[in-house]
Amino acid sequence: MHIHYFQHVPFEGLSCIADWAAKGNHTLTHTRWYEKTDTAALADAEWLIIMGGPMGVYEQDQYPWMPNEIALIREAIQQNKKVLGICLGAQLVAAALDANVYPHTQTEIGWFPVDLSFQDKAAPLQTVLPQHFNTFHFHGDTFDVPAGATRFAASAACSHQAFIYNDRVIGLQFHMELTPESLQDMLNAGAATIAAGGSFIQSEEKIHQHENLLTQNNDILFRLLDYMAAL
């Protein structure tokens, strides 16, 4: 399978998704918006994955490539490609589906549990994802659930943690893809925000205390990737 991915900053790449793709002999191409805006390879891709980043969907004046990216995501959805958005990627998918994205009342950084529900369009995910698990969060924005989509995950800080649209478009606000290396890269990049503290912001020390959860999260994500690949 040909997978194309959008990357917004050097420190938020595919992480363990690259390992999953290599094991499955999938072809990977990319657009790294911080380097150049070549998207030609997307045309032949069956799957679009949109990664995270510290920018907000509402900051399009600062990131002139973003309106084009949103248009390409919308086109991929219309073409019935598989689409997976992670953190900023989920927000961009929501925007492509005409939902609002905006600063949340809480910044959520660290290991916090999510509760999943499998009603409506999310029903098939019941055999793929657990109902409750601890996962890593690093976001200050949130999104409205797009019209026609089903929300299926929430945390104490943020009620909109995941949604599914049709059967092959999924947005995840949290990060299951991280490895020890990419987690550290993210912590380095967000050091000032972490230092500022908050009700749902864990210290770097506490975050590292739960680093053993990375393997479990990777395994959960691999099950979701297997599910989407088989659609």
C-alpha atoms as an extended CHARMM CRD file, in Angstrom:
* protein
*
       231  EXT
         1         1  MET       CA              0.0000000000        0.0000000000        0.0000000000  PROA      1               0.0000000000
         2         2  HSD       CA              1.1590000000        3.5150000000       -0.7880000000  PROA      2               0.0000000000
         3         3  ILE       CA              0.9480000000        5.8130000000        2.2670000000  PROA      3               0.0000000000
         4         4  HSD       CA              1.6440000000        9.5210000000        1.9920000000  PROA      4               0.0000000000
         5         5  TYR       CA              2.1490000000       11.5820000000        5.1260000000  PROA      5               0.0000000000
         6         6  PHE       CA              2.1540000000       15.2680000000        5.9810000000  PROA      6               0.0000000000
         7         7  GLN       CA              4.7660000000       16.4400000000        8.4850000000  PROA      7               0.0000000000
         8         8  HSD       CA              4.7610000000       19.9550000000        9.9740000000  PROA      8               0.0000000000
         9         9  VAL       CA              7.8980000000       20.1340000000       12.1400000000  PROA      9               0.0000000000
        10        10  PRO       CA             11.0830000000       18.0280000000       12.2760000000  PROA      10              0.0000000000
        11        11  PHE       CA             10.3450000000       16.6580000000       15.7490000000  PROA      11              0.0000000000
        12        12  GLU       CA              6.9130000000       15.1890000000       14.9510000000  PROA      12              0.0000000000
        13        13  GLY       CA              7.4560000000       12.5070000000       12.3460000000  PROA      13              0.0000000000
        14        14  LEU       CA              5.9350000000        9.0730000000       11.8760000000  PROA      14              0.0000000000
        15        15  SER       CA              7.8410000000        7.5480000000       14.8200000000  PROA      15              0.0000000000
        16        16  CYS       CA              6.6620000000        3.9320000000       15.2710000000  PROA      16              0.0000000000
        17        17  ILE       CA              4.3200000000        4.2080000000       12.2690000000  PROA      17              0.0000000000
        18        18  ALA       CA              7.4270000000        4.0140000000       10.0880000000  PROA      18              0.0000000000
        19        19  ASP       CA              8.3100000000        0.6710000000       11.7210000000  PROA      19              0.0000000000
        20        20  TRP       CA              4.7930000000       -0.6450000000       11.1090000000  PROA      20              0.0000000000
        21        21  ALA       CA              4.9350000000        0.4570000000        7.4620000000  PROA      21              0.0000000000
        22        22  ALA       CA              8.3310000000       -1.1690000000        6.9300000000  PROA      22              0.0000000000
        23        23  LYS       CA              7.1430000000       -4.4500000000        8.4400000000  PROA      23              0.0000000000
        24        24  GLY       CA              4.1400000000       -4.4490000000        6.0980000000  PROA      24              0.0000000000
        25        25  ASN       CA              6.2220000000       -3.5100000000        3.0430000000  PROA      25              0.0000000000
        26        26  HSD       CA              4.1450000000       -0.3780000000        2.5240000000  PROA      26              0.0000000000
        27        27  THR       CA              5.4840000000        2.4500000000        0.3720000000  PROA      27              0.0000000000
        28        28  LEU       CA              5.9870000000        5.7650000000        2.1770000000  PROA      28              0.0000000000
        29        29  THR       CA              6.1440000000        9.2060000000        0.6000000000  PROA      29              0.0000000000
        30        30  HSD       CA              5.8710000000       12.5270000000        2.3730000000  PROA      30              0.0000000000
        31        31  THR       CA              5.3110000000       16.2440000000        2.2340000000  PROA      31              0.0000000000
        32        32  ARG       CA              7.3270000000       18.1080000000        4.8680000000  PROA      32              0.0000000000
        33        33  TRP       CA              5.6230000000       21.4760000000        4.8820000000  PROA      33              0.0000000000
        34        34  TYR       CA              8.5240000000       23.1450000000        6.6970000000  PROA      34              0.0000000000
        35        35  GLU       CA             10.8680000000       22.2340000000        3.8110000000  PROA      35              0.0000000000
        36        36  LYS       CA              8.8530000000       22.3280000000        0.5980000000  PROA      36              0.0000000000
        37        37  THR       CA              5.2820000000       21.9330000000       -0.5440000000  PROA      37              0.0000000000
        38        38  ASP       CA              5.5970000000       19.1700000000       -3.1390000000  PROA      38              0.0000000000
        39        39  THR       CA              2.4640000000       17.0220000000       -2.8930000000  PROA      39              0.0000000000
        40        40  ALA       CA              2.6150000000       15.2060000000       -6.2390000000  PROA      40              0.0000000000
        41        41  ALA       CA              3.0840000000       11.7880000000       -4.6220000000  PROA      41              0.0000000000
        42        42  LEU       CA             -0.2350000000       12.0990000000       -2.7990000000  PROA      42              0.0000000000
        43        43  ALA       CA             -2.1580000000       11.5450000000       -6.0350000000  PROA      43              0.0000000000
        44        44  ASP       CA             -1.2010000000        7.8530000000       -6.1640000000  PROA      44              0.0000000000
        45        45  ALA       CA             -1.4720000000        7.2140000000       -2.4190000000  PROA      45              0.0000000000
        46        46  GLU       CA             -4.2510000000        5.1170000000       -0.9390000000  PROA      46              0.0000000000
        47        47  TRP       CA             -3.7690000000        6.4790000000        2.5720000000  PROA      47              0.0000000000
        48        48  LEU       CA             -2.9750000000        9.9430000000        3.9450000000  PROA      48              0.0000000000
        49        49  ILE       CA             -1.5620000000       10.3210000000        7.4590000000  PROA      49              0.0000000000
        50        50  ILE       CA             -1.3240000000       13.8100000000        8.9510000000  PROA      50              0.0000000000
        51        51  MET       CA              1.0690000000       14.2650000000       11.8520000000  PROA      51              0.0000000000
        52        52  GLY       CA              1.1660000000       16.8120000000       14.6780000000  PROA      52              0.0000000000
        53        53  GLY       CA              2.7950000000       20.1600000000       15.2920000000  PROA      53              0.0000000000
        54        54  PRO       CA              2.7190000000       23.1500000000       17.6430000000  PROA      54              0.0000000000
        55        55  MET       CA              0.8650000000       25.4810000000       15.2770000000  PROA      55              0.0000000000
        56        56  GLY       CA             -2.8700000000       26.1330000000       15.3700000000  PROA      56              0.0000000000
        57        57  VAL       CA             -5.3080000000       25.6700000000       12.4980000000  PROA      57              0.0000000000
        58        58  TYR       CA             -6.4090000000       29.2920000000       13.0970000000  PROA      58              0.0000000000
        59        59  GLU       CA             -2.8420000000       30.5680000000       12.4320000000  PROA      59              0.0000000000
        60        60  GLN       CA             -3.0260000000       30.2680000000        8.6660000000  PROA      60              0.0000000000
        61        61  ASP       CA             -1.6360000000       33.7830000000        8.2000000000  PROA      61              0.0000000000
        62        62  GLN       CA              1.6160000000       32.5550000000        9.7720000000  PROA      62              0.0000000000
        63        63  TYR       CA              1.6420000000       29.2740000000        7.8180000000  PROA      63              0.0000000000
        64        64  PRO       CA              0.6360000000       30.0780000000        4.2380000000  PROA      64              0.0000000000
        65        65  TRP       CA              0.7860000000       26.4060000000        3.1950000000  PROA      65              0.0000000000
        66        66  MET       CA             -1.9630000000       25.4310000000        5.6260000000  PROA      66              0.0000000000
        67        67  PRO       CA             -5.0220000000       26.3370000000        3.5010000000  PROA      67              0.0000000000
        68        68  ASN       CA             -3.5990000000       24.1930000000        0.6950000000  PROA      68              0.0000000000
        69        69  GLU       CA             -3.0040000000       21.3350000000        3.1160000000  PROA      69              0.0000000000
        70        70  ILE       CA             -6.5940000000       21.5230000000        4.3830000000  PROA      70              0.0000000000
        71        71  ALA       CA             -7.8540000000       21.5190000000        0.7840000000  PROA      71              0.0000000000
        72        72  LEU       CA             -5.7540000000       18.4380000000        0.0120000000  PROA      72              0.0000000000
        73        73  ILE       CA             -7.1040000000       16.6300000000        3.0830000000  PROA      73              0.0000000000
        74        74  ARG       CA            -10.6520000000       17.4800000000        2.0100000000  PROA      74              0.0000000000
        75        75  GLU       CA             -9.9170000000       16.1700000000       -1.4730000000  PROA      75              0.0000000000
        76        76  ALA       CA             -8.4250000000       12.9490000000       -0.0750000000  PROA      76              0.0000000000
        77        77  ILE       CA            -11.5960000000       12.3930000000        1.9530000000  PROA      77              0.0000000000
        78        78  GLN       CA            -13.7650000000       13.0520000000       -1.1000000000  PROA      78              0.0000000000
        79        79  GLN       CA            -11.6560000000       10.5540000000       -3.0650000000  PROA      79              0.0000000000
        80        80  ASN       CA            -12.3870000000        7.9290000000       -0.3900000000  PROA      80              0.0000000000
        81        81  LYS       CA             -8.7530000000        7.5650000000        0.6580000000  PROA      81              0.0000000000
        82        82  LYS       CA             -7.9790000000        6.3010000000        4.1240000000  PROA      82              0.0000000000
        83        83  VAL       CA             -7.1410000000        9.3170000000        6.3180000000  PROA      83              0.0000000000
        84        84  LEU       CA             -5.5970000000        9.3260000000        9.7940000000  PROA      84              0.0000000000
        85        85  GLY       CA             -4.8870000000       12.5740000000       11.6320000000  PROA      85              0.0000000000
        86        86  ILE       CA             -2.8640000000       12.7590000000       14.8570000000  PROA      86              0.0000000000
        87        87  CYS       CA             -3.0780000000       15.7790000000       17.2120000000  PROA      87              0.0000000000
        88        88  LEU       CA             -2.7150000000       18.7930000000       14.8640000000  PROA      88              0.0000000000
        89        89  GLY       CA             -3.4670000000       16.2730000000       12.1310000000  PROA      89              0.0000000000
        90        90  ALA       CA             -6.8500000000       15.5060000000       13.7160000000  PROA      90              0.0000000000
        91        91  GLN       CA             -7.5550000000       19.2290000000       13.9770000000  PROA      91              0.0000000000
        92        92  LEU       CA             -6.7020000000       19.6870000000       10.2940000000  PROA      92              0.0000000000
        93        93  VAL       CA             -9.0280000000       16.8180000000        9.3670000000  PROA      93              0.0000000000
        94        94  ALA       CA            -11.7670000000       18.4490000000       11.4500000000  PROA      94              0.0000000000
        95        95  ALA       CA            -11.1480000000       21.7410000000        9.6240000000  PROA      95              0.0000000000
        96        96  ALA       CA            -11.2820000000       19.9550000000        6.2640000000  PROA      96              0.0000000000
        97        97  LEU       CA            -14.7190000000       18.6880000000        7.3280000000  PROA      97              0.0000000000
        98        98  ASP       CA            -15.7750000000       22.2870000000        8.1240000000  PROA      98              0.0000000000
        99        99  ALA       CA            -15.6060000000       21.9610000000       11.9270000000  PROA      99              0.0000000000
       100       100  ASN       CA            -14.2120000000       24.7040000000       14.1590000000  PROA      100             0.0000000000
       101       101  VAL       CA            -10.7490000000       24.3780000000       15.7350000000  PROA      101             0.0000000000
       102       102  TYR       CA             -9.8100000000       26.7270000000       18.5790000000  PROA      102             0.0000000000
       103       103  PRO       CA             -7.7300000000       27.1220000000       21.7680000000  PROA      103             0.0000000000
       104       104  HSD       CA             -8.9800000000       24.9050000000       24.5620000000  PROA      104             0.0000000000
       105       105  THR       CA             -9.5030000000       26.0870000000       28.1260000000  PROA      105             0.0000000000
       106       106  GLN       CA             -6.8450000000       23.5870000000       29.2540000000  PROA      106             0.0000000000
       107       107  THR       CA             -3.4300000000       22.6700000000       27.9340000000  PROA      107             0.0000000000
       108       108  GLU       CA             -2.9650000000       18.9140000000       28.2650000000  PROA      108             0.0000000000
       109       109  ILE       CA              0.5910000000       17.5850000000       28.4160000000  PROA      109             0.0000000000
       110       110  GLY       CA              1.5220000000       14.2100000000       29.8340000000  PROA      110             0.0000000000
       111       111  TRP       CA              0.1030000000       10.7650000000       30.4510000000  PROA      111             0.0000000000
       112       112  PHE       CA             -3.6330000000       10.8920000000       31.0640000000  PROA      112             0.0000000000
       113       113  PRO       CA             -6.3400000000        8.2530000000       30.5850000000  PROA      113             0.0000000000
       114       114  VAL       CA             -8.8630000000        8.3160000000       27.7690000000  PROA      114             0.0000000000
       115       115  ASP       CA            -12.2530000000        6.6330000000       27.8650000000  PROA      115             0.0000000000
       116       116  LEU       CA            -13.6000000000        5.2640000000       24.5870000000  PROA      116             0.0000000000
       117       117  SER       CA            -17.1780000000        4.6200000000       23.5300000000  PROA      117             0.0000000000
       118       118  PHE       CA            -18.1620000000        2.6560000000       20.4650000000  PROA      118             0.0000000000
       119       119  GLN       CA            -21.5400000000        3.9320000000       19.4070000000  PROA      119             0.0000000000
       120       120  ASP       CA            -22.7410000000        4.7200000000       15.8870000000  PROA      120             0.0000000000
       121       121  LYS       CA            -19.8850000000        4.9310000000       13.3300000000  PROA      121             0.0000000000
       122       122  ALA       CA            -17.3150000000        3.9330000000       15.9710000000  PROA      122             0.0000000000
       123       123  ALA       CA            -18.9580000000        0.5530000000       16.6000000000  PROA      123             0.0000000000
       124       124  PRO       CA            -16.4480000000       -1.4260000000       14.4520000000  PROA      124             0.0000000000
       125       125  LEU       CA            -13.5820000000       -0.1050000000       16.5860000000  PROA      125             0.0000000000
       126       126  GLN       CA            -14.8400000000       -2.0200000000       19.6130000000  PROA      126             0.0000000000
       127       127  THR       CA            -12.8110000000       -5.0520000000       18.5740000000  PROA      127             0.0000000000
       128       128  VAL       CA             -9.7300000000       -2.9360000000       17.8130000000  PROA      128             0.0000000000
       129       129  LEU       CA             -9.2910000000       -0.4610000000       20.6780000000  PROA      129             0.0000000000
       130       130  PRO       CA             -9.5780000000       -0.8050000000       24.4760000000  PROA      130             0.0000000000
       131       131  GLN       CA            -12.2810000000        1.0830000000       26.3470000000  PROA      131             0.0000000000
       132       132  HSD       CA             -9.7930000000        2.7390000000       28.6960000000  PROA      132             0.0000000000
       133       133  PHE       CA             -6.0350000000        3.3240000000       28.5860000000  PROA      133             0.0000000000
       134       134  ASN       CA             -3.3630000000        5.8610000000       29.4710000000  PROA      134             0.0000000000
       135       135  THR       CA             -1.9090000000        7.7300000000       26.5280000000  PROA      135             0.0000000000
       136       136  PHE       CA              0.2960000000       10.7460000000       25.8720000000  PROA      136             0.0000000000
       137       137  HSD       CA             -1.1470000000       14.1930000000       25.2350000000  PROA      137             0.0000000000
       138       138  PHE       CA              0.5240000000       17.4020000000       24.0660000000  PROA      138             0.0000000000
       139       139  HSD       CA             -2.0270000000       19.9530000000       22.9180000000  PROA      139             0.0000000000
       140       140  GLY       CA             -3.6140000000       23.2690000000       23.8140000000  PROA      140             0.0000000000
       141       141  ASP       CA             -6.2870000000       23.2970000000       21.1000000000  PROA      141             0.0000000000
       142       142  THR       CA             -9.4650000000       21.3550000000       20.5460000000  PROA      142             0.0000000000
       143       143  PHE       CA            -12.0460000000       20.8870000000       17.7970000000  PROA      143             0.0000000000
       144       144  ASP       CA            -15.7630000000       20.5670000000       17.3420000000  PROA      144             0.0000000000
       145       145  VAL       CA            -16.8630000000       17.1490000000       16.1520000000  PROA      145             0.0000000000
       146       146  PRO       CA            -17.4690000000       17.4450000000       12.3900000000  PROA      146             0.0000000000
       147       147  ALA       CA            -20.9960000000       17.0330000000       11.0830000000  PROA      147             0.0000000000
       148       148  GLY       CA            -21.5610000000       13.3940000000       10.2020000000  PROA      148             0.0000000000
       149       149  ALA       CA            -18.6990000000       12.1740000000       12.4000000000  PROA      149             0.0000000000
       150       150  THR       CA            -18.8690000000       10.2330000000       15.6730000000  PROA      150             0.0000000000
       151       151  ARG       CA            -16.7840000000       11.2040000000       18.7120000000  PROA      151             0.0000000000
       152       152  PHE       CA            -15.4280000000        8.1060000000       20.4380000000  PROA      152             0.0000000000
       153       153  ALA       CA            -12.8580000000        9.2080000000       23.0370000000  PROA      153             0.0000000000
       154       154  ALA       CA            -12.6150000000       11.7230000000       25.8850000000  PROA      154             0.0000000000
       155       155  SER       CA            -10.2590000000       12.6110000000       28.7390000000  PROA      155             0.0000000000
       156       156  ALA       CA            -10.8080000000       14.5690000000       31.9400000000  PROA      156             0.0000000000
       157       157  ALA       CA             -9.3080000000       17.6860000000       30.3660000000  PROA      157             0.0000000000
       158       158  CYS       CA            -10.7790000000       17.4130000000       26.8680000000  PROA      158             0.0000000000
       159       159  SER       CA            -14.0410000000       15.7940000000       25.8240000000  PROA      159             0.0000000000
       160       160  HSD       CA            -13.1540000000       15.6700000000       22.1160000000  PROA      160             0.0000000000
       161       161  GLN       CA            -10.2180000000       13.2760000000       21.8490000000  PROA      161             0.0000000000
       162       162  ALA       CA            -11.1060000000       11.2220000000       18.7710000000  PROA      162             0.0000000000
       163       163  PHE       CA            -13.6430000000       10.9800000000       15.9730000000  PROA      163             0.0000000000
       164       164  ILE       CA            -14.4310000000        8.7660000000       13.0130000000  PROA      164             0.0000000000
       165       165  TYR       CA            -16.0230000000        9.9590000000        9.7800000000  PROA      165             0.0000000000
       166       166  ASN       CA            -17.5090000000        7.4460000000        7.3810000000  PROA      166             0.0000000000
       167       167  ASP       CA            -15.5090000000        4.2640000000        7.9230000000  PROA      167             0.0000000000
       168       168  ARG       CA            -12.0140000000        5.3130000000        6.8840000000  PROA      168             0.0000000000
       169       169  VAL       CA            -11.3370000000        8.7900000000        8.2850000000  PROA      169             0.0000000000
       170       170  ILE       CA            -10.1060000000        8.9210000000       11.8920000000  PROA      170             0.0000000000
       171       171  GLY       CA             -8.8000000000       11.7930000000       13.9960000000  PROA      171             0.0000000000
       172       172  LEU       CA             -6.8550000000       11.1960000000       17.2290000000  PROA      172             0.0000000000
       173       173  GLN       CA             -5.9860000000       14.1060000000       19.5200000000  PROA      173             0.0000000000
       174       174  PHE       CA             -3.4610000000       12.0150000000       21.4750000000  PROA      174             0.0000000000
       175       175  HSD       CA             -0.1160000000       10.4630000000       20.5890000000  PROA      175             0.0000000000
       176       176  MET       CA              0.1830000000        6.6660000000       20.4610000000  PROA      176             0.0000000000
       177       177  GLU       CA              2.9710000000        6.7660000000       17.8750000000  PROA      177             0.0000000000
       178       178  LEU       CA              5.8060000000        8.0060000000       20.0780000000  PROA      178             0.0000000000
       179       179  THR       CA              9.0950000000        6.2290000000       20.7290000000  PROA      179             0.0000000000
       180       180  PRO       CA             11.5150000000        7.1670000000       23.5320000000  PROA      180             0.0000000000
       181       181  GLU       CA             13.4590000000        9.2700000000       21.0350000000  PROA      181             0.0000000000
       182       182  SER       CA             10.4900000000       11.1200000000       19.5500000000  PROA      182             0.0000000000
       183       183  LEU       CA              8.9900000000       11.6600000000       23.0140000000  PROA      183             0.0000000000
       184       184  GLN       CA             12.2070000000       13.3480000000       24.1290000000  PROA      184             0.0000000000
       185       185  ASP       CA             12.2720000000       15.4700000000       20.9750000000  PROA      185             0.0000000000
       186       186  MET       CA              8.7310000000       16.6480000000       21.7160000000  PROA      186             0.0000000000
       187       187  LEU       CA              9.5920000000       17.4210000000       25.3430000000  PROA      187             0.0000000000
       188       188  ASN       CA             12.6450000000       19.3980000000       24.2670000000  PROA      188             0.0000000000
       189       189  ALA       CA             10.5910000000       21.4430000000       21.8200000000  PROA      189             0.0000000000
       190       190  GLY       CA              7.8660000000       22.1140000000       24.4010000000  PROA      190             0.0000000000
       191       191  ALA       CA             10.1110000000       22.7230000000       27.4040000000  PROA      191             0.0000000000
       192       192  ALA       CA              8.8930000000       26.2870000000       27.9990000000  PROA      192             0.0000000000
       193       193  THR       CA              5.2300000000       25.2580000000       27.9510000000  PROA      193             0.0000000000
       194       194  ILE       CA              5.9190000000       22.3930000000       30.3460000000  PROA      194             0.0000000000
       195       195  ALA       CA              7.8570000000       24.6760000000       32.6880000000  PROA      195             0.0000000000
       196       196  ALA       CA              4.9000000000       27.0900000000       32.8370000000  PROA      196             0.0000000000
       197       197  GLY       CA              2.8310000000       24.3490000000       34.4440000000  PROA      197             0.0000000000
       198       198  GLY       CA             -0.9310000000       23.8990000000       34.6780000000  PROA      198             0.0000000000
       199       199  SER       CA             -3.6530000000       21.6330000000       36.0130000000  PROA      199             0.0000000000
       200       200  PHE       CA             -3.1060000000       19.0880000000       33.2320000000  PROA      200             0.0000000000
       201       201  ILE       CA              0.5980000000       19.6220000000       32.5560000000  PROA      201             0.0000000000
       202       202  GLN       CA              2.9670000000       17.0240000000       33.9980000000  PROA      202             0.0000000000
       203       203  SER       CA              6.6340000000       17.6830000000       34.6650000000  PROA      203             0.0000000000
       204       204  GLU       CA              9.2120000000       16.1180000000       32.3700000000  PROA      204             0.0000000000
       205       205  GLU       CA             10.3020000000       13.9190000000       35.2810000000  PROA      205             0.0000000000
       206       206  LYS       CA              6.7850000000       12.5680000000       35.7870000000  PROA      206             0.0000000000
       207       207  ILE       CA              6.3530000000       12.0290000000       32.0450000000  PROA      207             0.0000000000
       208       208  HSD       CA              9.5070000000        9.9170000000       31.9500000000  PROA      208             0.0000000000
       209       209  GLN       CA              8.2920000000        7.8870000000       34.9290000000  PROA      209             0.0000000000
       210       210  HSD       CA              5.5350000000        6.5060000000       32.7020000000  PROA      210             0.0000000000
       211       211  GLU       CA              7.6670000000        5.9580000000       29.6060000000  PROA      211             0.0000000000
       212       212  ASN       CA              6.9730000000        2.2270000000       29.8900000000  PROA      212             0.0000000000
       213       213  LEU       CA              3.5050000000        3.0190000000       28.4850000000  PROA      213             0.0000000000
       214       214  LEU       CA              5.0030000000        3.7550000000       25.0700000000  PROA      214             0.0000000000
       215       215  THR       CA              5.1340000000        0.0790000000       24.0950000000  PROA      215             0.0000000000
       216       216  GLN       CA              1.4990000000       -0.4880000000       25.0570000000  PROA      216             0.0000000000
       217       217  ASN       CA              0.4540000000        2.5810000000       23.0920000000  PROA      217             0.0000000000
       218       218  ASN       CA              2.4270000000        1.4840000000       20.0370000000  PROA      218             0.0000000000
       219       219  ASP       CA              0.7130000000       -1.9000000000       20.1760000000  PROA      219             0.0000000000
       220       220  ILE       CA             -2.7370000000       -0.2750000000       20.3350000000  PROA      220             0.0000000000
       221       221  LEU       CA             -1.8680000000        1.9650000000       17.4050000000  PROA      221             0.0000000000
       222       222  PHE       CA             -0.5910000000       -1.0010000000       15.3890000000  PROA      222             0.0000000000
       223       223  ARG       CA             -3.9650000000       -2.6980000000       15.8440000000  PROA      223             0.0000000000
       224       224  LEU       CA             -5.6930000000        0.4280000000       14.5710000000  PROA      224             0.0000000000
       225       225  LEU       CA             -3.3100000000        0.6710000000       11.6070000000  PROA      225             0.0000000000
       226       226  ASP       CA             -3.9230000000       -3.0030000000       10.7790000000  PROA      226             0.0000000000
       227       227  TYR       CA             -7.6520000000       -2.3480000000       10.9100000000  PROA      227             0.0000000000
       228       228  MET       CA             -7.4310000000        0.6690000000        8.6010000000  PROA      228             0.0000000000
       229       229  ALA       CA             -5.0900000000       -1.1320000000        6.2060000000  PROA      229             0.0000000000
       230       230  ALA       CA             -7.6450000000       -3.9200000000        5.8300000000  PROA      230             0.0000000000
       231       231  LEU       CA            -10.5530000000       -1.5940000000        4.9870000000  PROA      231             0.0000000000
